[in-house]
Amino acid sequence: MKRWLTLKAFIIGKFVFLERLLDLKSIIISYYYSINLTIIMNVASLLSKQSKDVCIINYDKIKWDFYPYNIDFSLNCSPKSEIIVFEAENEREIPKNFRLVTTYKNLKIDGTKIKIDKVDINLYKSRIDDEEYLFRVINGKIEDYEIRDIDKEILNIITSLGNPCNLTDVINISQKKLNLPRDKIREELQFLIQIGKIKIHNKIIELI
């Protein structure tokens, strides 16, 4: 069952995920056109604020209905520009000195490949070098999020019981400690599975 997630509960900062992308030659692999578009717009804005020239290849592929916001940067395609490639369909579209690529294909190019998955209503996750990032899109901005206090408590309970541990024990202890019905605990456990924090097999819970 889908759940509306409380915005306030998830906000931890606005640019952690984006700044991590800028540390790498990033290749975003995603079927979500609007997410890809929002990422390149946000990255281009950050680069511009660092006084860097930005060039977006395939700029003509942008469908502005998916990004009805003002942009705060100018494009300048020169040899010194930071190269962003939007929705690349083949390797020929991508210069060797690219900074960021978005694509729905697994292209054969050197760089850090980052898959974007949707885990809930306007909630996405990605993994970069074994670090997981959760983010949402608010008014055309990528904003980072962390799990809520209730989910942190459940993870702490799992840790205190020993990893891995028994599913029934986790539900019983969480129910008493958090004063919540069993169905709510199961719902939170399912959410933790969706965002890649735990896995459950044969009634055994294991942290990931």
Helices and strands as residue ranges (DSSP letters): H 7-10, E 11-13, H 16-22, E 26-29, H 33-49, E 54-57, G 59-61, G 64-66, E 82-85, G 91-93, E 98-103, E 112-115, E 117-120, E 123-128, E 131-138, E 141-145, H 149-161, E 165-166, H 167-178, H 182-194, E 198-201, E 204-207
